[in-house]
Amino acid sequence: MTYLRGFVGFTLVLAVLVFFVSEVMGADDIMVLRYTDGSIQRIRLEKPSESIRQIEFLEGGRISGPDPWRDNRIKVISATYGMNYGASFGNVTNHLAEICDGKVECEYVIDYKVIGDPFPNRRKDYSVEWQCGRDPERHVMSVPPGAGMGEVIVLRCPVR
């Protein structure tokens, strides 16, 4: 019985210590990735997690050969920021394509600090056009002026 009380007391002290360390050391400064195989990875963030605006996953390589899943993935055709002030058509296509191409769904934050500001101090629109795999249908989305202030858009391809 004495052993059990000592163990419970030790466990309680350990739990309080873990809580204290996580509060003092900034548990918010650690990102935990959980993988499908059950493993986890902890990543210490350089800045507070509240300052994160967007998380992007970059493909490590290209798939060669036929892939039935890839046939219904996003392919960005054009993205334009500031067309309402005469910006060049497709001026931000490369940036959006780097983030969204090859995905079935892509959530993207339109942020002028990331993509640049072709006409400072003016409320600019944002338009995007994309296809899903080999389907010839083109999807179009437009965001009214003021888009670069953190508006979130979601590009999707239907699941087949």
N, C-alpha and C positions, 0 to 999 in steps of 0.2 A: 504494500500500500504506500509506503514511504517512497519507494522507487517511482510509482505512478504519479504521486504528487510532484516529485522533482522533475519528472519528464514533462508534465503538463505545465509547470512553472517555467521550465526552460523553453518550451514551445511558445508560450505566451510572450516571454521576453524576446525571443527570436522574431516573432511576428511584429512586435512593436518596433524592434530595431530595423527590420526590413522596411516598414512603413516610414520611419523617420529618415532613413537613408534615401529612400525614393523621393521624399519631399524635399530634402536638403540638396540632394545631388541633381534634382531636376528630372524626374521620370518622364516629363513631357519632352525632354530632349533626346529621347530614345524612341526609335521606330522599330516595331516588331513585325517581321514578315513571317507569315505562316504558309508553308508549302503543302501541296496536295499529299505528299508522302508523310506528313505529320511533323516534319522537322521545322525548326524555327531559326530565324536569324535576327540578331539585334544590331541596329545601326544607330550610332550616336550622331545626332544632328548638330550641325555647326551653329544653327540659329534656333530660336524658340519655335515650336511647332505652330503656334498661332500665326506666324508670319508666312506659312506655306500657302501659296496661291494655287499651285497646280503641280500634280505629280505626273510624270510622263514615263512610259515604258518604251524603250527603244529596242527594236529588233536586233538581235545579235548577228543574224545572217539571213540570207535569202534561201528560200526553198527552191530546189531544182526538181524538175520533173512534174508530172501531173499531181495535183492536190485538190481533191473535191471540196475541201473546206475553203480553200482560197478563192474558189469561183464566185463566192458571194461576199467578197470583202470590199471595203471602201477603197475607191481610187479617186483622189481629189483631182478635179479638172481645172478649177480656178478658185481663187479666193482674192477678194479685192477689199481693201480698207481705204475709205475716203473717196469713193467714186462720186459722191454728191458734190465734191469740190474739184473733180477732174483728175483724180489719181489714176495712174496707169492701170488698165485692166490686168488683173492677176498679180498685182504687186506683192501680195503676201502668200501666193500659192505654195512656194517651196516650204515655208515654215509650217503651214497647216498639213501639207503632204507628209513631211517628216514625222509628224505626230500621229496622224490618222490613217495614212495608207496601210492597207493590210489588215485592218481591224473590222469587226462586224459592227461595233458601236464605239464611238469616240466622243468623249466629253471634252470640250475645249473652252478655255477661258480667253476671251478677247481682251488683251491688255496692251495698251499703246506703249507701255514701258518695255514690253518684250518684243513687239513687232515693229516698233518705230512709229513716229508721228509725222506723216507727210504734210499735214497742215496744222501746226500747233495752235492751241486755243480755239479750235473749231470743233463742233460736234460732227463726227464723221460716221457714215454708215458702214456696214460690213455685209458682203454677200459672198456666198459660196455655192459651188456647183460640184456634184460628185456623182459617180456611177457605182454600181454594185457588181463587181466581177465583170462578166461578159454581157450582162443585161444592158441593152442599148438605152434603156430609160435613164434620163438624167434627173437627179434630185436637186432642187434649188431651195436655198434658205436665205432670207435677207433680214438683217437687224437694222432698225432705224438709227438715225444719228444719235450719238452718245454711246455707241457700242464698245468703244475701247476702254471703258471704265470698269471692266470686269464682268461684262455680260457673258453668260455661259450658253453655249450652243451644243447640241447633241446631234451628231451625224449617225445615221443608222442604216443598216442593210437588213432586209427581212430575213429571218431564219428560215431555211428551207430544208 
